Amino acid sequence: MNTTGIAVGRNLKRIRVQAGDSQAECASKVAHLGLNWAQSHVSSIEGGRRRVVSLDELLVLSSVYGVALAEWFAGDDDVQVTDDLTMPTSTVREWLSGTTPSVAVVDFERVQDYSADESIARRLKMSREQVTEIATRIWGHHATIERDQRLAEKHPEITDPAKLRNHRAGMTRRLADEIELRA
């Protein structure tokens, strides 16, 4: 799986060679624009040994070689942006070109919210998995679902985001107390 660094590295080599530059010449050009690069730095990127290349670096490289940001993601493969997010390079190019991709990158309707479980885990110095296991034993589901159900029952009138956030925090503290008693 390609990371963003690998995708950029592959395209840096292609663009640099097309411009007739050596790795040392590339490093010298970007150094003139403020990046502290040596030939070994260019070699590391082109060799796929850097997972990430910063936006600042891409902007400087685009300035040096006169290419659009999207050009650093030429190709038809997928790019692993984080451990949890992979997308086609065509989608990356669309984002960088100012176009909203035609496909949804992440469908948050299908993503489980464990925010209360994570908060309780930090408070009780436990893992999120331990909190979720205890909550499931007590209520039949994880703590975030319990928090949201209790708030919906007790305060269905709250629609203001700031007030809702405050009530969620208070309910999460109460759930933490209940979990701590049964841990």
C-alpha positions in Angstrom: 0.0 0.0 0.0 1.3 3.4 -0.9 1.5 6.1 1.7 1.3 9.8 0.6 5.1 9.9 0.9 5.5 7.0 -1.5 3.1 8.6 -4.0 4.9 11.9 -3.8 8.3 10.3 -4.0 7.4 8.4 -7.2 6.1 11.5 -8.8 9.0 13.7 -7.6 11.4 11.4 -9.4 9.3 11.5 -12.6 9.0 15.3 -12.5 12.6 15.9 -11.5 14.0 13.6 -14.2 11.7 15.2 -16.9 13.1 18.6 -15.8 16.7 17.2 -16.2 17.6 17.7 -12.6 19.8 15.5 -10.5 18.7 14.8 -6.9 21.4 17.3 -5.8 20.1 20.0 -8.1 16.6 19.4 -6.8 17.8 19.8 -3.2 19.7 22.9 -4.1 16.6 24.5 -5.7 14.3 23.8 -2.8 17.0 24.9 -0.3 16.9 28.3 -2.1 13.2 28.5 -1.2 13.8 27.7 2.5 13.7 23.9 2.8 16.7 22.5 4.6 17.2 19.6 2.1 20.3 17.8 0.9 20.6 15.2 -1.9 20.0 12.4 0.7 16.6 14.0 1.6 15.5 13.8 -2.1 16.7 10.3 -2.2 14.8 9.3 0.9 11.5 10.7 -0.5 12.0 9.2 -3.9 12.9 5.8 -2.3 9.7 5.7 -0.4 11.4 6.0 3.0 9.2 8.9 4.1 5.6 8.2 5.1 4.5 11.8 4.9 5.5 14.9 2.9 4.2 18.1 4.3 2.0 20.6 2.5 4.8 23.2 2.9 7.2 20.8 1.1 4.7 20.2 -1.7 4.1 23.9 -2.2 7.9 24.5 -2.5 8.3 21.5 -4.9 5.4 22.8 -7.0 7.0 26.2 -7.1 10.3 24.8 -8.2 8.9 22.5 -10.9 5.9 24.6 -11.9 3.3 21.8 -11.4 -0.1 21.8 -9.7 -0.3 20.2 -6.2 -2.5 17.4 -7.7 0.4 16.4 -10.0 2.2 14.9 -6.9 -0.5 12.3 -6.8 -0.5 11.2 -10.4 -1.2 7.5 -10.9 -4.1 5.1 -10.5 -3.3 3.4 -7.1 -4.6 3.9 -3.6 -2.9 6.1 -1.0 -3.0 5.2 2.7 -3.4 8.6 4.4 -3.7 7.2 7.9 -4.1 3.7 9.4 -7.9 4.2 9.0 -8.1 6.2 5.8 -7.2 5.0 2.3 -8.3 6.6 -0.9 -7.6 6.5 -4.6 -5.1 8.9 -5.9 -7.8 10.2 -8.2 -9.7 11.3 -5.1 -6.6 13.0 -3.7 -6.2 14.9 -7.0 -9.9 16.0 -6.9 -9.5 17.4 -3.4 -6.3 19.2 -4.3 -7.9 20.6 -7.5 -10.7 22.1 -5.5 -13.3 19.6 -6.6 -15.4 17.7 -4.1 -15.0 14.0 -5.0 -18.0 12.3 -6.4 -17.7 9.4 -3.9 -17.9 9.9 -0.2 -14.6 9.3 1.4 -15.9 8.4 4.8 -19.5 7.6 5.7 -19.7 8.7 9.3 -23.3 7.3 9.6 -21.6 3.9 9.7 -18.8 4.9 12.1 -19.4 3.9 15.7 -19.1 6.8 18.2 -17.1 5.7 21.3 -16.5 9.2 22.6 -18.0 8.6 26.0 -16.2 5.3 26.4 -12.9 7.0 25.5 -13.5 9.8 28.0 -14.4 7.4 30.7 -11.3 5.3 29.9 -9.0 8.3 30.3 -10.8 9.3 33.6 -10.5 5.8 35.1 -7.1 5.0 33.5 -8.5 2.0 31.7 -8.5 1.0 28.0 -11.5 2.0 25.9 -12.1 -1.7 25.3 -12.3 -2.4 29.0 -14.8 0.4 29.5 -16.9 -0.8 26.5 -16.9 -4.4 27.9 -18.1 -3.3 31.4 -20.7 -0.9 29.9 -22.0 -3.8 27.7 -22.2 -6.0 30.7 -24.2 -3.3 32.7 -26.4 -1.8 30.0 -26.2 -4.1 27.0 -24.4 -1.6 24.8 -21.4 0.7 25.1 -21.3 3.8 27.2 -21.8 6.4 24.4 -25.1 4.8 23.4 -26.2 4.8 27.1 -25.2 8.4 27.5 -27.1 9.5 24.4 -30.2 7.4 25.3 -30.3 8.9 28.8 -29.9 12.4 27.5 -32.7 11.9 24.9 -35.0 10.6 27.7 -34.2 13.3 30.3 -33.6 16.3 28.0 -35.2 15.9 24.6 -35.7 19.7 24.4 -31.9 20.5 24.3 -30.9 21.4 20.7 -28.2 24.0 21.4 -24.8 22.4 20.7 -23.1 24.1 23.6 -25.8 23.1 26.1 -25.8 19.6 24.7 -22.0 19.4 25.1 -22.3 20.4 28.7 -25.0 17.8 29.4 -23.0 15.1 27.6 -20.0 15.8 29.8 -22.1 15.7 33.0 -23.8 12.4 31.9 -20.4 10.9 30.9 -19.1 11.7 34.4 -22.1 10.0 36.0 -21.6 6.9 33.8 -17.9 6.8 34.7 -18.9 6.7 38.4 -21.3 3.8 37.7 -18.6 1.9 35.7 -16.0 2.6 38.4 -18.3 1.0 41.0 -18.7 -2.2 38.9 -15.1 -2.4 37.6 
